[in-house]
């Protein structure tokens, strides 16, 4: 019987150590979580993220991307050949933010008036708060100049004018197509 009691005590003792170890590991885990919450994130805040999106080179990158895509498209048109593209743009990228709009009546002593209360909608994404973007308005294309091998041919000229005005949704009056110097 004493042998049986010794084994029972050993089991209880070892399971108690396991419990102690589990409790210690749990406390250590909670401490690590607490410490990690105190360390500042290196991610930009919502204000920083918005200001980075509105960087002045955004317009320039839009212009360069448009030129590159347009050049690749035009060089695929039969008869165009190698071409150079220049796009002029106006404005900057604008962001329209979603707003909660509520209407209420303000009752002063002598008059009643309807008022609007507008608040920008804030969303949280991965612990980061940002304003909810409803629409992005890109810079406006003012004009395009294309200098290509086939620019002297009127049929090629017409195809290029039509492709550019359709791709950029601008009038063909804003597109100039010229032949390359030989």
Buried (B, 14 or more C-beta within 10 A) or exposed (E): EEEEEEEEEEEEEEEEEEEEEEEEEEEEEEEEEEEEEEEEEEEEEBEEBBEEEEEEEBBEEBBEEBBEBBBEBBBEBEBBBEBEBBBEBEEBBEEEBBBEEEEEEEEEEEEEEEEEEEEEEEEEEEEBEBBEBEEEEBBEBEBBBBBBBBBEBEEBBEBBBEBBBEBBEBEBEBBBBBBBEE
